[in-house]
């Protein structure tokens, strides 16, 4: 006898759901939507009741947390799911994680909890284990079964991204973790509470297995509080509408949403194939070699995607050619990649009345086994798969911006290549107290790319969360008192160029103050300056710029401050002050993305520029009026305007039209002079491939990716390589 | 009526030209449902801006269009009038190509020195129209990487099933990529 509908086991219900979809192509086999057709008003009232339950849970429960990530950046999510695990409604917040709930519930069912520990009223289940549904260890889920008249009718779910997960590197997005054993505190699905209370051992685990136990326990209480609030509202809805209505309506909502998504695609897109790509280097050489010999190397991670918008409006994203799983931090299991990639689907077409898991029923992913997104090793390192493989979200922005552009819906284009950058930090204060933290506030203030009708915006969006927010610097300084923020600003010229340029990137600049006995910081980033934000710009615009991370040690900052002299607020100012010797530093470390654990002392400077986004269109077609505005506001400097845009300023911010027109003609002549015909270029590239003239990291990338047949076929046919070509 | 006003042809034309005020853009974004005839308005606007008569079937880049050519083909054409090839061949192979391979070459177009790409692992390819030398695309990829085929539309399905206006010369072959045929020919030519 099971806990589900009419005493069915959850396993039986899940099997039935899978079978019905396979047979009909409709979620839960719902070819007809009776409630949608016959009484949409009541259904909307019911649905809004669930939305309100989730939103209310989020807005109240997050006050239980002490984490600025939860409290201010809003990196939390509360959800209502069916007994089978489909999310029907959610709050605002980290909405990508909606897609993880079906996998987590499926894992719990397949692990046999019904027959072993049991699933009973009052139980609390928890997990953050990537093997069982979470993208990585920082993503923590709390599930409370909702029973009505003895039947498990729903799941109330709380989720948030915690600030410290206890890995080999402090913080929550470690850019160094060769295996699951260095990822930190990972817990598979488990019953962590009964009678609506968490067990004491659960709190002890947080205290002993992470560096910020108190903060993490409060986050756990937040998740439980929110899920409990949802449970109450679900039961109210069941009482009001009836259990039969609840079961039927939740399923119809999902199928209705699936159809709505497809209708939007058919209305705004163009069927066909779209190729996108992101590359990023991962540099481990010399870092952990003696402990992890398989990690004593660098990688150029290759993340291709060919998305087919099918004739029926569904999507087939094919990831073949993706880098193989490896002993680094950026693997992720398939459900994680699907969840993170969905972050690029919500804003492009799935923004309906509520967010839910209907997306999973219209996307048919091809993720090769053995790749870093479908690893065979259950102990693979995943601490930052979300950041690196999360790039698949940006690829959807690329695909849909292009297809909407082709169809004429320019206003729906949302060209951007988001980044995930921040740092983990830990130390020992002067009084011996140990502390740690993590900061990814820059994620909440992404710039966007140039669009086909306007420039990108600075500090506008967050890939993780539709309600972007960088939080309050003062609160971060309360938790991280060693970092005095002396700059948080946009940097002139820190953008990619185009007819419509990308939004300027934002930078934080901190003066390290009174670190006590010990302090280290470790930066993570999914977008390296070595490769930029993406493998292409838009229609002739340039691809976006990557992360810039400076550590300046043993500076004269105190002297500058005491004398009231100018001090740097961003990396360009720091670089120029170093050049003219007004700023002095004993040593300077510059990282294009991730850093190792860097020891910091009193008076050091830490500067982090997240990234800056891509341009759209040929830069020499940018209107002079826009360039004059750039000069007036200081977004671009006169030398850049002249060199890249071919526009000559009169020194007072006015563009000299006739001289600039002539300069642009000269630039086009230069293009003609130094470019070659496609065929000639093709021959040159072929020769390099035949001679295998590659950097070792590039060689290794090709050798790995050509193991996958589709990518090999593409390489062989495009370059007409001999059949026995091998790397 | 409201929809017709928000998404009028004049406003779509202003949007295409980058002249539509923010308020009107927001109204377009909020428009639900979208105007069903958007594509046809878009084509009319685009067609009025090019100096040639070939019928535009789809816009695939700022300057590039798939057009129905006189002989019954479907080719990629620049607004300047330069014709590339059959749209089933990635047009980048028929463009003019300039590759930035050094930090100095990249610094000409990357305006923050810390963000200059690593030339050991990637090159920056610029693709120009051989007719007007407009910059049509930029790629940052390792040497030897196949050029990205950014959009390869299924035109017959689009026109027939999604727009309800099938094209004259429908054929399943229009959705078969032909880039390899071009490179195979080049290979034979030596």
Interface residues (C-beta under 8 A of the other chain):
Chain A: X266 X267 X268 X270 X271 X272 X273 X274 X275 X276 X277 X279 X281 X300 X311 X402 X403 X405 X406 X407 X408 X409 X410 X411 X412 X452 X453 X454 X491 X493 X494 X495 X496 X497 X499 X500 X529 X530 X531 X532 X534 X535 X536 X537 X539 X540 X541 X542 X543 X545 X546 X548 X571 X572 X575 X590 X592 X609 X612 X616 X617 X618 X619 X620 X621 X623 X636 X637 X640 X643 X644 X668 X669 X671 X672 X674 X675 X676 X677 X678 X679 X681 X682 X683 X685 X688 X689 X693 X694 X695 X697 X698 X701 X702 X714 X715 X717 X718 X719 X720
Chain B: X12 X15 X16 X17 X18 X20 X25 X28 X29 X33 X34 X36 X38 X39 X41 X42 X43 X58 X59 X60 X61 X62 X63 X92 X93 X94 X95 X96 X97 X98 X99 X108 X109 X110 X111 X112 X113 X114 X115 X116 X117 X118 X120 X121 X122 X126 X127 X128 X130 X132 X133 X134 X135 X136 X137 X138 X139 X140 X141 X142 X143 X144 X146 X147 X148 X149 X150 X151 X152 X153 X154 X155 X157 X158 X161 X162 X175 X179 X180 X183 X184 X186 X187
